Amino acid sequence: MPLCVVVTQIEFLLASEGHYRIDSKGTLELHGVAFVPGVTLTGRIERWLTRRQHGRLRIGGSAAPHGVLSVRGFKLRGRLGGRRVSASQNPHAAVAASRARSSQSLSLGP
């Protein structure tokens, strides 16, 4: 079954824990960000939400299939819970979100 991943600023505001940062060069850094209880994301994506974005995300947490995903352009590939996975981001939604992004940091949780 295909998986569509669309990440926007609004979704980050819905995260329940962790923190992230987007610098002036468009690098996204995630540190234990959780959108779903028990599933955390940690990693770095350079040139976030551009066609040349690239990086790695580590998936962890008590309810997660642990693994690492590589991001290249609008595609994600890797292993989760020992299984190979791949997904595509909707480039139109990603580009629209990139127009709205800012260079601020936000800390989530206590």
Phi and psi restraints in degrees (value plus and minus 20) as a CYANA .aco file:
   2 PRO   PHI     -89.6   -49.6
   2 PRO   PSI     130.8   170.8
   3 LEU   PHI    -141.2  -101.2
   3 LEU   PSI     108.3   148.3
   4 CYS   PHI    -128.6   -88.6
   4 CYS   PSI     105.4   145.4
   5 VAL   PHI    -134.4   -94.4
   5 VAL   PSI     101.4   141.4
   6 VAL   PHI    -147.3  -107.3
   6 VAL   PSI      99.7   139.7
   7 VAL   PHI    -134.5   -94.5
   7 VAL   PSI     105.6   145.6
   8 THR   PHI    -151.1  -111.1
   8 THR   PSI     148.6   188.6
   9 GLN   PHI     -76.4   -36.4
   9 GLN   PSI     -60.9   -20.9
  10 ILE   PHI     -80.3   -40.3
  10 ILE   PSI     -61.5   -21.5
  11 GLU   PHI     -83.7   -43.7
  11 GLU   PSI     -54.4   -14.4
  12 PHE   PHI     -84.7   -44.7
  12 PHE   PSI     -54.5   -14.5
  13 LEU   PHI     -86.0   -46.0
  13 LEU   PSI     -41.8    -1.8
  14 LEU   PHI    -106.2   -66.2
  14 LEU   PSI     -27.3    12.7
  15 ALA   PHI     -84.5   -44.5
  15 ALA   PSI     122.4   162.4
  16 SER   PHI    -113.3   -73.3
  16 SER   PSI     -37.7     2.3
  17 GLU   PHI    -176.6  -136.6
  17 GLU   PSI     150.9   190.9
  18 GLY   PHI      66.5   106.5
  18 GLY   PSI    -193.9  -153.9
  19 HIS   PHI    -168.6  -128.6
  19 HIS   PSI     139.9   179.9
  20 TYR   PHI    -162.4  -122.4
  20 TYR   PSI     145.8   185.8
  21 ARG   PHI    -167.4  -127.4
  21 ARG   PSI     119.8   159.8
  22 ILE   PHI    -141.2  -101.2
  22 ILE   PSI      95.7   135.7
  23 ASP   PHI    -107.0   -67.0
  23 ASP   PSI     158.2   198.2
  24 SER   PHI     -87.5   -47.5
  24 SER   PSI     -36.6     3.4
  25 LYS   PHI    -112.5   -72.5
  25 LYS   PSI     -17.5    22.5
  26 GLY   PHI      64.1   104.1
  26 GLY   PSI       1.4    41.4
  27 THR   PHI    -110.0   -70.0
  27 THR   PSI     105.1   145.1
  28 LEU   PHI    -118.1   -78.1
  28 LEU   PSI     105.7   145.7
  29 GLU   PHI    -138.6   -98.6
  29 GLU   PSI     106.1   146.1
  30 LEU   PHI    -132.5   -92.5
  30 LEU   PSI     118.3   158.3
  31 HIS   PHI    -154.5  -114.5
  31 HIS   PSI      74.9   114.9
  32 GLY   PHI      44.7    84.7
  32 GLY   PSI      11.8    51.8
  33 VAL   PHI     -94.1   -54.1
  33 VAL   PSI     113.4   153.4
  34 ALA   PHI    -146.4  -106.4
  34 ALA   PSI     102.1   142.1
  35 PHE   PHI    -115.5   -75.5
  35 PHE   PSI     -47.3    -7.3
  36 VAL   PHI    -142.4  -102.4
  36 VAL   PSI     113.7   153.7
  37 PRO   PHI     -75.0   -35.0
  37 PRO   PSI     110.1   150.1
  38 GLY   PHI      66.2   106.2
  38 GLY   PSI     -16.1    23.9
  39 VAL   PHI    -147.7  -107.7
  39 VAL   PSI      97.7   137.7
  40 THR   PHI    -137.9   -97.9
  40 THR   PSI     130.6   170.6
  41 LEU   PHI    -140.6  -100.6
  41 LEU   PSI     111.8   151.8
  42 THR   PHI    -156.4  -116.4
  42 THR   PSI     115.5   155.5
  43 GLY   PHI     140.5   180.5
  43 GLY   PSI    -189.2  -149.2
  44 ARG   PHI    -163.0  -123.0
  44 ARG   PSI     114.4   154.4
  45 ILE   PHI    -148.5  -108.5
  45 ILE   PSI      98.0   138.0
  46 GLU   PHI    -106.5   -66.5
  46 GLU   PSI     128.8   168.8
  47 ARG   PHI      35.2    75.2
  47 ARG   PSI      23.5    63.5
  48 TRP   PHI     -74.6   -34.6
  48 TRP   PSI     115.0   155.0
  49 LEU   PHI      43.7    83.7
  49 LEU   PSI       9.8    49.8
  50 THR   PHI    -140.0  -100.0
  50 THR   PSI     147.4   187.4
  51 ARG   PHI     -85.7   -45.7
  51 ARG   PSI     -37.5     2.5
  52 ARG   PHI    -123.3   -83.3
  52 ARG   PSI      -2.7    37.3
  53 GLN   PHI     -84.3   -44.3
  53 GLN   PSI     126.2   166.2
  54 HIS   PHI    -177.5  -137.5
  54 HIS   PSI     129.0   169.0
  55 GLY   PHI     145.4   185.4
  55 GLY   PSI    -186.8  -146.8
  56 ARG   PHI    -156.4  -116.4
  56 ARG   PSI     122.6   162.6
  57 LEU   PHI    -143.8  -103.8
  57 LEU   PSI     110.0   150.0
  58 ARG   PHI    -119.9   -79.9
  58 ARG   PSI     107.3   147.3
  59 ILE   PHI    -122.2   -82.2
  59 ILE   PSI     110.9   150.9
  60 GLY   PHI    -169.6  -129.6
  60 GLY   PSI    -187.0  -147.0
  61 GLY   PHI      88.1   128.1
  61 GLY   PSI     144.6   184.6
  62 SER   PHI     -88.2   -48.2
  62 SER   PSI     -45.6    -5.6
  63 ALA   PHI    -127.2   -87.2
  63 ALA   PSI      -9.9    30.1
  64 ALA   PHI    -123.7   -83.7
  64 ALA   PSI     129.4   169.4
  65 PRO   PHI     -98.7   -58.7
  65 PRO   PSI      85.4   125.4
  66 HIS   PHI     -83.8   -43.8
  66 HIS   PSI     128.0   168.0
  67 GLY   PHI     147.9   187.9
  67 GLY   PSI    -192.1  -152.1
  68 VAL   PHI    -150.3  -110.3
  68 VAL   PSI     115.6   155.6
  69 LEU   PHI    -135.3   -95.3
  69 LEU   PSI     115.7   155.7
  70 SER   PHI    -117.3   -77.3
  70 SER   PSI     118.2   158.2
  71 VAL   PHI    -131.8   -91.8
  71 VAL   PSI     105.0   145.0
  72 ARG   PHI    -157.7  -117.7
  72 ARG   PSI      94.5   134.5
  73 GLY   PHI      42.3    82.3
  73 GLY   PSI    -149.3  -109.3
  74 PHE   PHI    -124.3   -84.3
  74 PHE   PSI       5.1    45.1
  75 LYS   PHI    -141.0  -101.0
  75 LYS   PSI     123.4   163.4
  76 LEU   PHI    -139.9   -99.9
  76 LEU   PSI     119.1   159.1
  77 ARG   PHI    -164.9  -124.9
  77 ARG   PSI     130.5   170.5
  78 GLY   PHI     143.4   183.4
  78 GLY   PSI    -174.8  -134.8
  79 ARG   PHI    -148.8  -108.8
  79 ARG   PSI     114.3   154.3
  80 LEU   PHI    -150.0  -110.0
  80 LEU   PSI     104.5   144.5
  81 GLY   PHI      38.9    78.9
  81 GLY   PSI      10.6    50.6
  82 GLY   PHI      63.1   103.1
  82 GLY   PSI     -21.5    18.5
  83 ARG   PHI    -127.1   -87.1
  83 ARG   PSI     122.1   162.1
  84 ARG   PHI     -91.3   -51.3
  84 ARG   PSI     115.4   155.4
  85 VAL   PHI    -155.1  -115.1
  85 VAL   PSI     136.0   176.0
  86 SER   PHI    -169.9  -129.9
  86 SER   PSI     131.9   171.9
  87 ALA   PHI    -171.7  -131.7
  87 ALA   PSI     140.0   180.0
  88 SER   PHI    -144.9  -104.9
  88 SER   PSI     121.7   161.7
  89 GLN   PHI    -111.6   -71.6
  89 GLN   PSI     127.4   167.4
  90 ASN   PHI     -95.8   -55.8
  90 ASN   PSI      88.9   128.9
  91 PRO   PHI     -81.5   -41.5
  91 PRO   PSI     -52.1   -12.1
  92 HIS   PHI     -87.3   -47.3
  92 HIS   PSI     -62.3   -22.3
  93 ALA   PHI     -87.9   -47.9
  93 ALA   PSI     -58.9   -18.9
  94 ALA   PHI     -84.4   -44.4
  94 ALA   PSI     -63.5   -23.5
  95 VAL   PHI     -86.1   -46.1
  95 VAL   PSI     -60.7   -20.7
  96 ALA   PHI     -82.2   -42.2
  96 ALA   PSI     -60.4   -20.4
  97 ALA   PHI     -87.4   -47.4
  97 ALA   PSI     -55.5   -15.5
  98 SER   PHI     -85.3   -45.3
  98 SER   PSI     -49.5    -9.5
  99 ARG   PHI     -86.9   -46.9
  99 ARG   PSI     -46.4    -6.4
 100 ALA   PHI    -114.9   -74.9
 100 ALA   PSI     -24.6    15.4
 101 ARG   PHI     -94.6   -54.6
 101 ARG   PSI     134.0   174.0
 102 SER   PHI    -144.3  -104.3
 102 SER   PSI     153.6   193.6
 103 SER   PHI    -120.8   -80.8
 103 SER   PSI      18.3    58.3
 104 GLN   PHI    -124.5   -84.5
 104 GLN   PSI     137.9   177.9
 105 SER   PHI    -119.1   -79.1
 105 SER   PSI     130.9   170.9
 106 LEU   PHI    -158.5  -118.5
 106 LEU   PSI     111.0   151.0
 107 SER   PHI    -123.4   -83.4
 107 SER   PSI     112.5   152.5
 108 LEU   PHI    -135.0   -95.0
 108 LEU   PSI     125.9   165.9
 109 GLY   PHI      68.3   108.3
 109 GLY   PSI    -192.6  -152.6
